[in-house]
Amino acid sequence: MPSRLTALNVDVHDPARAGGFWAALLGREVRTGADGVLVPGSGTQLGLRFTATDEPKVGRDRMHLHLNSIDAADQRRTVAKALRLGARHLDVGQLPEEQHVVLADPEGGELCVIEPGTTFLAGCGFLAELTCEGSRDVGFFWAAALGWPLVWDEGPQTAVQSPRGGTKVSWDGPPSPRRGRERQRFDLTVAGGDLADEVARLTAIGATPLGPRPDGTTGLADPDGNVFLLRAAG
């Protein structure tokens, strides 16, 4: 059985603050443990995990989240709620005619509240999409790694989604040059078997093993060089 994508793991200065913001915004609980602050997902919605770091955020993140809107009033409510919780408006060069709203969370992480009627995100739920910089090939790698179908493949853009629906993961062209240490990574749980077997499977389809980490996870890198983590279920 392939690993399960359980969370986007983000290094932040204040995990409790970041976790509290996202839990309140998404209407979820917070779980605090030795491996950070987890805002759990579900069978169809991506979770978020926040771990502590002293390193600064450098430039824009390579991944960011898209939140869905039912209608224009719902979009306004989501933006207003995010601002009350500590978000701020962010200018990333969006055009005046674009209807999505770009914000930064309390740790500076970019997020977009998408306008209603976006058919690509129909049926994806509130946390509709994790969009990433990445090559077309890395989308194919993650489809095989997760056992998820490729639901979009056009030009340099790819996207995958669980067969049960929910949060999509997309890649929008080649990654930009790295600026400092990446603070985001996929967090995968090995539901059956052991970590060694899953490392071998992922290596066979294009991952690079990086070895065990002090937190008990095992690190690998995908074909674009992005680090991701494997952890045993339990």
Buried (B, 14 or more C-beta within 10 A) or exposed (E): EBBBBBBBBBBBBBBBBBBBBBBBBBEBEBBEEEBBBBBBBEEBBBBBBBBEBEEEBEEBBBBBBBBBBEEEEBBEBBBEBBEEBBBEEBEEEEEEEEBBBBBBBBBBBBBBBBBBEBEBBEEBBBBBBBBBBBBBBBBBBBBBBBEBEBBBBEEEBBBBBBEEBBBBBBBBBEBEEEEEEBBBBBBBBBBEEEBEEBBEBBEEBBBEBBEEEEEEBBBBBBBBEBBBBBBBEE
